[in-house]
Amino acid sequence: MTMPEGLERVLPEIVGRDMFDALVIRTDFSDDESWNAVVGELRRPWGPAGEFPARVQVVDAPAWSGATADEVLAAVDEDEYLSVVFLADRHTMGSPARGLLALTTTWEDEGDLDPAYYQELIESPEPREFRAWLAAVHAVHANVTLGNMSFAEFAAAASAEPDQGLRPV
């Protein structure tokens, strides 16, 4: 898809955003009703008893329409505090579960790796993405950001589900 002239895929400066705000980028603009449901669900308190306030920033700009995972990762590369970003893509808008695509933003710097470990990474790379149902997004973001759990642990849990989507932990 060619982006209309004059539109750029750069993250806007979000005033007051900190590392505990989950970042959700809308890349599919086919269904405003689904999008509004996604945003509404993301803004609900979360946790076992709803004890944590929702901390989420959404990017809802037409310039992101049709953006690929690689394009999003390139755009967020400079944000040193961002460990995971979530995409509201075509699958999100078309699915009753409205699962977001979770993408890890952290990559191994391969230049300084031990050659044996580098070979292990090539043969068995860490997962880059998985689907997270809306009720799981805040837990994924908080735990990956704090280092309580790795992105790979969440990806493994999602892949163990019949529908490949991570439910609340």
HELIX and SHEET records of a PDB file:
HELIX    1   1 ASP A   32  LEU A   42  1                                  11    
HELIX    2   2 PRO A   62  TRP A   64  5                                   3    
HELIX    3   3 ALA A   69  VAL A   76  1                                   8    
HELIX    4   4 ARG A   90  GLY A   94  1                                   5    
HELIX    5   5 GLU A  110  ASP A  112  5                                   3    
HELIX    6   6 PRO A  115  GLU A  123  1                                   9    
HELIX    7   7 LEU A  134  ALA A  136  5                                   3    
HELIX    8   8 VAL A  137  LEU A  146  1                                  10    
HELIX    9   9 PHE A  151  SER A  159  1                                   9    
SHEET    1   A 6 VAL A  56  VAL A  59  0                                        
SHEET    2   A 6 ALA A  22  ARG A  26  1                                        
SHEET    3   A 6 VAL A  84  ALA A  88  1                                        
SHEET    4   A 6 LEU A 100  THR A 104 -1                                        
SHEET    5   A 6 GLU A 129  ALA A 132 -1                                        
SHEET    6   A 6 GLY A 165  LEU A 166  1                                        
END                                                                             
